[in-house]
Structure formats: structure tokens, C-alpha cells
């Protein structure tokens, strides 16, 4: 398997007009799904709403074009939300852009060095633990907007523990209209998803919410209240080279690269099982690197493979990377024509959408299965990885989880070998 062999350049043998039509339809449907998610995830990350679309457009197109999977869809994902929010709060947009571009360079080096195959050495207990931990941090981060809480100026609200403390401290400021909007949206999303699969429930609540707020003027926070909206396509911008800032964001860059690599390759594995194909992991890492560099240059945030959007692509007929490229183009058209209307979307609706995202990525079924079928050591590693992700950060969680897992693994192996020699 070659280090760099994009699927786009190898999958056109026997490609028909019917295949092209399937890719176009799938790309449009995935774009409809990605639209509200990209906006919601950008806001959850603490940046402007349109920056989520910039990421899906530029990174999504580049990664689809050069990726090692036929059907992987990339863009902003929930896994990055708390990480991006922390970097943005600490280093500002300039620091976030530098970290994203540097992460892209690291991902390219990982692909060139053939590190894509190392994904198989990360135990499922660890991936389940940190994914569930990220889900909890997202859920906690959206309670403020769901309840319409008001915090005093200067309140620290970056770390998950700070968010929990602030919720309890300010619970008396609850906006009952905001809660009603959020609860109603959550109910619509849940019921709609059960009965109508073709039209994304998140898009429906966004449209209904924006229309109702625009017509009635219900006093709840909207995206426009939180962040000004622009429909302008960002210009290519080189970040200012500041040696001190570069050194300070190196750990952030490695965090982004590590998570982007893990999540992208997991998404590829899922899609391989769905379409009966084999992805090229090193090509995918290089493409993720190129996509993140491009995202940084055009004002976006970190991107990675999105399992839910990739699954939707396959289920709706996506066959080649053309579908991912179409998804990006459709989002560009939406950005140019419809983005100003996003300012009317109520924040409780964004919170309700992210509650569902958190639930879907919570891995609770896998947690139950592990607790029922695995040994005590695996359960401890799962619990520890989950706790460290929520309380500290992803890198600490993965590092501690891996060290503990392999320390126990080799200790048991050594003990068994010693026992066999004694017998």
C-alpha cells in the first residue's frame, strides 16, 4: 500500500453517470445534515458561527479530494469543541489558527512516517472512555443556553468543573421561555428522528425556531446576540509568525493532531465495514493534515472525519470522494446566500441539537457491554480515561490510559511467562 494514494484518483474505473448522480444526491443530503451541526459546533467551540462552515467547506473539500477513504466526510466535530474552546480562550484566534496549521503539519508527518496503522494499538476501552468523556463535556457546556442562564461578567466558564459550578451558582436566573424553546426543540428532534429519516431533524428545528423567533420576537438569546454573522467568503490569510506563540501552542497542536488522527481513522474503519472497502490510513492522515492547514489559512477551526456524517453519506448512496466534495460546495452556496438568516436561530435550539450529538457519541451501549464482558482492569481503565477527559483533558486521559493498559498487559505477560517456566 502506497503512502499517498488518494482514493479520488483510483476509484473512477467503471464510474458511471448513475454513480455521479448518487454522489451528488448524497453530497447534498450530507450538506443539509452538516449545516446546523457546523454552526452549533462552532458556537460550542467559542468561535463565530460561520467558522464552522469555513471548516466544513475548505477542510471538507480538501480532505475528500486527497483522502484515503472513498466515503469519509470531514469537518468540525463534537470531539474538538472543548479543546478548541480552551485554546481560543487562552491563545485567541491567532493561537488557534497557528495550532490548527501546526497540527496539519504533524498529521502529514504522521502519514509520511506510516503511523496510520498504529490506530489498532489503542484499546477500545480507551477510545470509548475518552469519547464518552467528551460527550459529557459537551452536554455540560450546553446547559447554560438550554436553560437561558445569566452569568455575572468575568465568570470563569472554560473548564467543565467551572461550568458545573456556574450552573449551580446561577440556577435562579433560569429563563423559562428559553427552557420551553429548548425542551420543545429537543422533543421535535427526538420524535422527528424516529418517524422521518430522510430530512434531518436538526434542520427542521433550526428552520422552525428561526421562523418563530423572527415572527414573534420571543426574548431568548439567538446566534446573532452571541456572535455577529457574516456571509463573506474568508480570504487566504497567513498567520503572523510569533516565535513565543508558536512554542506555546505546540502542545495544543499535538492534541489536535492526535485526536484528528484517531477520530478520522476510526471513521474510516466504520465506513470500510459499511461499503466493504479498505482505506489507506497513511493517505488519510496526510489528507487530514492538508485539510487542517487549509482550514487554518481560511479562518476555520480543526477538522477531522465525522462518523455520523460519513454514515449518512453511505446510507444515502455516496460512492466516491465526489460526494464529500459536493457536500463542501453546497455548504459554500449556503454560506453565500443564506448565512445572515442564521442570526435568528435561538441558542436553546443549538443546545438541544448538541444534546443529541452528545447522546449519540456517548458510547453508552459500548460502556454497558464492556462492563458486562470485560475484566476489572479494563473497566478501571475505561473509568479512569473517562474521568480524566472530563476533569482534565484528552491528552492526559489517553496518555495515562495507554501507559496503564500496556503496563498491566506486559506485567501479566511477564507473570505468565514466569509461571510457565516454574512449571
Phi, psi and omega per residue, in radians:
X1 nan 2.199 -3.120
X2 -1.213 2.684 3.121
X3 -1.143 -0.767 -3.096
X4 -2.265 1.777 3.136
X5 -2.495 1.466 -3.096
X6 -1.001 2.391 -3.128
X7 -1.095 -0.508 -3.130
X8 -1.013 -0.591 -3.059
X9 -1.533 -0.057 -3.096
X10 -2.131 -0.093 -2.996
X11 -1.835 0.178 -3.080
X12 -1.603 -0.018 3.072
X13 -1.178 2.080 -3.110
X14 1.395 0.161 -3.134
X15 -1.215 2.249 -3.045
X16 -2.006 3.005 3.070
X17 -1.089 -0.606 3.106
X18 -1.117 -0.710 3.093
X19 -1.096 -0.723 3.123
X20 -1.090 -0.758 3.124
X21 -1.091 -0.743 3.113
X22 -1.059 -0.744 3.127
X23 -1.115 -0.718 -3.131
X24 -1.143 -0.798 3.131
X25 -1.085 -0.809 3.141
X26 -1.090 -0.713 3.138
X27 -1.090 -0.695 3.121
X28 -1.151 -0.785 -3.128
X29 -1.112 -0.754 3.129
X30 -1.122 -0.642 3.096
X31 -1.093 -0.692 3.115
X32 -1.110 -0.674 3.095
X33 -1.212 -0.719 -3.053
X34 -1.258 -0.456 -3.045
X35 -0.989 -1.080 -3.133
X36 -1.158 -0.571 -3.140
X37 -1.159 -0.732 -3.126
X38 -1.100 -0.710 3.106
X39 -1.164 -0.825 -3.099
X40 -1.094 -0.734 -3.102
X41 -1.236 -0.562 3.065
X42 -1.121 -0.795 3.137
X43 -1.141 -0.672 3.093
X44 -1.133 -0.432 3.135
X45 -1.511 -0.085 3.104
X46 1.533 0.069 -3.134
X47 -1.825 -3.098 -3.101
X48 -1.273 2.662 -3.068
X49 -1.001 -0.748 -3.058
X50 -1.207 -0.327 -3.137
X51 -1.201 -0.431 3.015
X52 -1.160 -0.684 3.096
X53 -1.227 -0.689 3.082
X54 -0.953 -0.737 -3.113
X55 -1.136 -0.836 -3.135
X56 -1.122 -0.598 -3.102
X57 -1.290 -1.032 -3.011
X58 -1.327 -0.892 3.121
X59 -1.170 -0.718 -3.121
X60 -1.036 -0.735 -3.127
X61 -1.195 -0.848 -3.082
X62 -1.120 -0.756 -3.113
X63 -1.175 -0.676 3.087
X64 -1.104 -0.725 -3.097
X65 -1.154 -0.693 -3.029
X66 -1.909 0.052 -3.013
X67 -1.255 2.882 -3.129
X68 -1.677 0.139 3.099
X69 -2.130 2.552 3.122
X70 -1.230 -0.548 -2.914
X71 -2.221 0.049 -3.093
X72 -1.129 2.316 3.082
X73 -1.923 2.257 -3.089
X74 -2.064 2.746 3.135
X75 2.931 -2.889 3.068
X76 -1.168 2.482 3.139
X77 -2.311 2.821 -3.106
X78 -1.085 -0.535 -3.103
X79 -1.041 -0.492 -3.090
X80 -1.558 -0.232 -2.940
X81 -0.956 -0.933 -3.086
X82 -1.230 -0.592 3.110
X83 -1.127 -0.834 -3.141
X84 -1.099 -0.742 3.138
X85 -1.026 -0.723 3.135
X86 -1.162 -0.763 3.131
X87 -1.136 -0.769 -3.117
X88 -1.099 -0.728 3.141
X89 -1.170 -0.593 -3.056
X90 -1.551 -0.718 -3.010
X91 -1.954 -0.145 -3.104
X92 1.366 3.119 -3.091
X93 -1.147 -0.630 3.134
X94 -1.090 -0.730 3.113
X95 -1.170 -0.677 3.122
X96 -1.129 -0.747 3.120
X97 -1.086 -0.795 3.118
X98 -1.062 -0.769 -3.139
X99 -1.102 -0.674 3.140
X100 -1.156 -0.788 3.135
X101 -1.153 -0.753 3.118
X102 -1.122 -0.649 3.072
X103 -1.086 -0.668 3.088
X104 -1.068 -0.740 3.106
X105 -1.109 -0.733 3.120
X106 -1.091 -0.730 3.125
X107 -1.093 -0.705 3.103
X108 -1.088 -0.777 3.111
X109 -1.087 -0.678 3.100
X110 -1.061 -0.723 3.118
X111 -1.172 -0.777 -3.141
X112 -1.086 -0.628 3.138
X113 -1.463 0.112 3.081
X114 1.068 0.725 3.137
X115 -1.551 -0.016 -3.107
X116 -1.070 -0.528 -3.110
X117 -1.311 -0.202 -3.096
X118 -1.240 -0.200 -3.137
X119 -0.991 -0.539 -3.093
X120 -1.212 -0.258 -3.132
X121 -1.563 -0.033 3.070
X122 -1.590 1.982 -3.069
X123 -1.077 2.622 3.137
X124 -1.081 -0.579 3.138
X125 -1.031 -0.633 -3.133
X126 -1.305 -0.780 3.141
X127 -1.113 -0.701 3.101
X128 -1.137 -0.728 -3.113
X129 -1.093 -0.852 -3.089
X130 -1.316 -0.505 3.085
X131 -1.155 -0.751 3.089
X132 -1.125 -0.667 3.110
X133 -1.101 -0.742 3.101
X134 -1.096 -0.705 3.115
X135 -1.028 -0.737 3.129
X136 -1.140 -0.727 -3.140
X137 -1.126 -0.626 3.093
X138 -1.161 -0.814 -3.130
X139 -1.037 -0.832 -3.138
X140 -1.065 -0.682 -3.103
X141 -1.174 -0.320 -3.099
X142 -1.745 -0.105 -3.107
X143 -1.099 -0.653 3.140
X144 -0.979 -0.898 -3.110
X145 -1.257 -0.580 3.140
X146 -1.115 -0.678 -3.132
X147 -1.616 -0.135 -3.122
X148 1.191 0.574 -3.096
X149 -1.220 2.658 3.080
X150 -2.038 2.191 3.135
X151 -1.840 2.596 3.070
X152 -1.163 2.628 -3.124
X153 -1.079 2.454 3.132
X154 1.547 -0.017 -3.134
X155 -1.171 2.248 3.084
X156 -1.229 2.162 -3.060
X157 -2.502 0.735 -3.123
X158 -1.769 -0.957 -3.114
X159 -1.299 2.652 -3.102
X160 -1.053 -0.695 3.134
X161 -1.095 -0.723 3.103
X162 -1.066 -0.694 -3.127
X163 -1.135 -0.727 3.113
X164 -1.100 -0.778 3.124
X165 -1.061 -0.783 -3.121
X166 -1.120 -0.641 3.121
X167 -1.063 -0.819 -3.121
X168 -1.207 -0.655 -3.128
X169 -1.152 -0.596 -2.997
X170 -1.995 0.341 -3.084
X171 -1.091 -0.411 -3.138
X172 -1.275 -0.176 -3.137
X173 -1.606 0.218 -3.082
X174 -0.932 2.376 3.078
X175 -1.742 1.888 -3.028
X176 -1.159 -0.513 3.079
X177 -1.185 -0.714 3.095
X178 -1.083 -0.756 3.107
X179 -1.068 -0.708 3.135
X180 -1.117 -0.752 3.118
X181 -1.116 -0.787 -3.131
X182 -1.136 -0.785 -3.133
X183 -1.143 -0.720 3.103
X184 -1.094 -0.736 3.110
X185 -1.100 -0.754 3.135
X186 -1.074 -0.726 3.123
X187 -1.104 -0.758 3.134
X188 -1.089 -0.792 -3.139
X189 -1.027 -0.786 -3.095
X190 -1.179 -0.840 -3.101
X191 -1.196 -0.780 -3.117
X192 -1.050 -0.740 -3.107
X193 -1.104 -0.503 -3.118
X194 -1.331 -0.547 -3.008
X195 -1.894 -0.474 -3.117
X196 -2.222 1.940 -3.037
X197 -1.640 -0.504 -2.987
X198 -1.253 -0.623 -3.123
X199 -1.806 2.121 -3.072
X200 -1.054 2.298 -3.123
X201 -1.133 -0.573 -3.137
X202 -1.109 -0.650 3.105
X203 -1.160 -0.691 -3.121
X204 -1.096 -0.835 -3.104
X205 -1.186 -0.568 3.096
X206 -1.131 -0.801 -3.138
X207 -1.142 -0.793 3.132
X208 -1.104 -0.779 -3.118
X209 -1.099 -0.823 -3.134
X210 -1.089 -0.699 3.140
X211 -1.144 -0.814 -3.112
X212 -1.123 -0.773 -3.136
X213 -1.158 -0.694 3.125
X214 -1.101 -0.619 -3.087
X215 -1.505 -0.599 -3.011
X216 -1.800 -0.418 -3.106
X217 1.168 0.559 3.107
X218 -0.993 2.294 -3.055
X219 -1.313 1.290 3.006
X220 -2.251 2.668 3.128
X221 -1.102 2.410 3.056
X222 -2.027 3.020 3.092
X223 -1.017 -0.682 3.132
X224 -1.067 -0.525 3.094
X225 -1.279 -0.536 -3.081
X226 -1.519 -0.686 -3.035
X227 -2.627 2.279 3.065
X228 -1.124 2.527 -3.058
X229 -1.860 2.403 3.041
X230 -2.271 2.587 3.108
X231 -1.891 0.166 -3.118
X232 -1.336 2.450 3.057
X233 -1.303 2.271 -3.100
X234 -1.162 2.600 3.082
X235 -1.523 2.676 3.052
X236 -1.111 2.132 -3.070
X237 -2.319 2.195 3.052
X238 -1.461 2.267 3.112
X239 -1.193 2.616 3.095
X240 -1.201 2.413 -3.085
X241 -1.533 1.863 3.141
X242 -2.129 1.908 -3.061
X243 -0.978 -0.713 -3.128
X244 -1.142 -0.741 3.135
X245 -1.169 -0.699 3.120
X246 -1.032 -0.819 3.138
X247 -1.088 -0.651 -3.072
X248 -1.265 -0.423 -3.102
X249 -1.732 0.045 3.125
X250 -0.986 -0.824 3.094
X251 -1.039 -0.667 3.101
X252 -1.107 -0.707 -3.134
X253 -1.100 -0.741 3.114
X254 -1.152 -0.642 3.091
X255 -1.073 -0.842 3.138
X256 -1.065 -0.811 -3.104
X257 -1.092 -0.754 -3.132
X258 -1.080 -0.842 -3.117
X259 -1.186 -0.723 3.127
X260 -1.059 -0.735 3.135
X261 -1.135 -0.820 -3.117
X262 -1.108 -0.875 -3.056
X263 -1.177 -0.673 -3.140
X264 -1.118 -0.787 -3.104
X265 -1.242 -0.576 3.028
X266 -1.110 -0.706 3.098
X267 -1.095 -0.700 3.113
X268 -1.113 -0.704 3.120
X269 -1.084 -0.756 3.120
X270 -1.073 -0.806 -3.107
X271 -1.207 -0.587 3.067
X272 -0.999 -0.772 -3.139
X273 -1.148 -0.509 -3.112
X274 -1.359 -0.609 -3.039
X275 -1.950 -0.031 3.128
X276 1.201 0.680 -3.116
X277 -2.143 3.035 3.073
X278 -2.201 2.130 -3.133
X279 -1.438 2.840 3.055
X280 -1.769 1.821 -2.998
X281 -1.123 -0.630 -3.110
X282 -1.275 -0.660 3.038
X283 -1.089 -0.705 3.139
X284 -1.109 -0.720 3.113
X285 -1.103 -0.747 3.114
X286 -1.089 -0.747 3.129
X287 -1.127 -0.716 3.089
X288 -1.075 -0.651 3.085
X289 -1.114 -0.826 3.120
X290 -1.072 -0.704 -3.135
X291 -1.141 -0.713 3.139
X292 -1.235 -0.635 3.048
X293 -1.073 -0.805 3.130
X294 -1.096 -0.745 3.114
X295 -1.029 -0.770 3.129
X296 -1.094 -0.728 -3.127
X297 -1.177 -0.409 -3.098
X298 -1.960 0.455 2.998
X299 1.384 0.292 3.138
X300 -1.602 -3.020 3.128
X301 -2.097 3.063 -3.120
X302 -0.982 2.509 -3.141
X303 -2.178 2.744 3.048
X304 -2.782 3.021 3.100
X305 -1.140 2.347 -3.094
X306 -1.887 1.959 -3.033
X307 -1.075 -0.771 -3.092
X308 -1.123 -0.785 -3.136
X309 -1.211 -0.606 3.077
X310 -1.120 -0.760 3.105
X311 -1.086 -0.725 3.113
X312 -1.104 -0.643 3.105
X313 -1.069 -0.820 -3.137
X314 -1.142 -0.783 -3.089
X315 -1.150 -0.410 -3.132
X316 -1.781 0.264 2.961
X317 1.764 0.108 3.122
X318 -1.103 2.295 -3.053
X319 -2.099 -0.505 -3.084
X320 -2.415 3.038 3.096
X321 -1.040 -0.242 3.100
X322 -0.991 -0.651 -3.136
X323 -1.059 -0.756 3.109
X324 -1.127 -0.634 3.121
X325 -1.231 -0.679 3.082
X326 -1.099 -0.748 3.111
X327 -0.957 -0.735 -3.141
X328 -1.190 -0.719 -3.140
X329 -1.137 -0.735 3.123
X330 -1.085 -0.728 3.109
X331 -1.130 -0.588 3.072
X332 -1.113 -0.735 3.109
X333 -1.098 -0.746 3.104
X334 -1.074 -0.757 3.128
X335 -1.007 -0.763 -3.073
X336 -1.260 -0.597 -2.987
X337 -1.810 -0.577 -2.944
X338 -2.089 -0.125 -2.982
X339 -1.012 -0.665 -3.129
X340 -1.007 -0.491 -3.138
X341 -1.236 -0.291 3.132
X342 -1.133 -0.343 -3.133
X343 -1.119 -0.313 -3.122
X344 -1.510 -0.155 -3.073
X345 -1.243 2.164 -3.131
X346 -1.194 2.464 3.123
X347 -1.105 -0.589 3.070
X348 -1.068 -0.504 3.095
X349 -1.253 -0.726 3.057
X350 -1.020 -0.732 3.120
X351 -1.088 -0.733 -3.130
X352 -1.124 -0.676 3.097
X353 -1.100 -0.755 -3.120
X354 -1.256 -0.462 2.999
X355 -1.044 -0.766 3.133
X356 -1.167 -0.712 3.083
X357 -1.024 -0.802 3.136
X358 -1.077 -0.749 3.128
X359 -1.080 -0.786 -3.087
X360 -1.151 -0.509 -3.133
X361 -1.705 0.098 -3.030
X362 -1.231 -0.326 3.115
X363 1.037 0.526 -3.053
X364 -1.152 -0.565 3.107
X365 -1.158 -0.709 3.099
X366 -1.147 -0.644 3.112
X367 -1.091 -0.800 3.114
X368 -1.057 -0.765 -3.126
X369 -1.105 -0.761 3.132
X370 -1.098 -0.754 3.139
X371 -1.120 -0.515 -3.128
X372 -1.470 -0.570 -2.955
X373 -1.960 -0.354 -3.067
X374 -1.664 2.963 -3.138
X375 -1.455 3.072 -3.072
X376 -1.081 -0.646 -3.109
X377 -1.090 -0.796 3.127
X378 -1.085 -0.695 -3.141
X379 -1.151 -0.684 3.110
X380 -1.131 -0.767 3.136
X381 -1.114 -0.735 3.082
X382 -1.028 -0.867 -3.108
X383 -1.105 -0.721 -3.127
X384 -1.169 -0.771 3.121
X385 -1.079 -0.759 3.106
X386 -1.040 -0.868 -3.085
X387 -1.117 -0.767 -3.130
X388 -1.149 -0.599 3.097
X389 -1.117 -0.763 -3.112
X390 -1.244 -0.792 -3.019
X391 -1.436 -0.670 -3.092
X392 -1.982 -1.746 3.109
X393 -2.756 3.041 -3.019
X394 -1.135 -0.747 -3.072
X395 -1.096 -0.797 3.099
X396 -1.057 -0.741 -3.113
X397 -1.078 -0.843 -3.111
X398 -1.187 -0.753 -3.121
X399 -1.072 -0.859 3.140
X400 -1.124 -0.751 -3.139
X401 -1.049 -0.793 -3.135
X402 -1.161 -0.783 -3.139
X403 -1.054 -0.810 -3.131
X404 -1.127 -0.769 -3.115
X405 -1.043 -0.892 -3.047
X406 -1.352 -0.457 3.035
X407 -1.115 -0.796 3.114
X408 -1.181 -0.706 -3.131
X409 -1.030 -0.874 -3.105
X410 -1.261 -0.551 3.097
X411 -1.126 -0.765 3.111
X412 -1.157 -0.685 3.130
X413 -1.109 -0.735 3.127
X414 -1.145 -0.723 3.138
X415 -1.119 -0.716 3.131
X416 -1.154 -0.706 3.134
X417 -1.133 -0.702 3.124
X418 -1.132 -0.684 -3.139
X419 -1.152 -0.736 3.136
X420 -1.103 -0.679 3.118
X421 -1.150 -0.661 -3.141
X422 -1.151 -0.563 3.134
X423 -1.350 nan nan
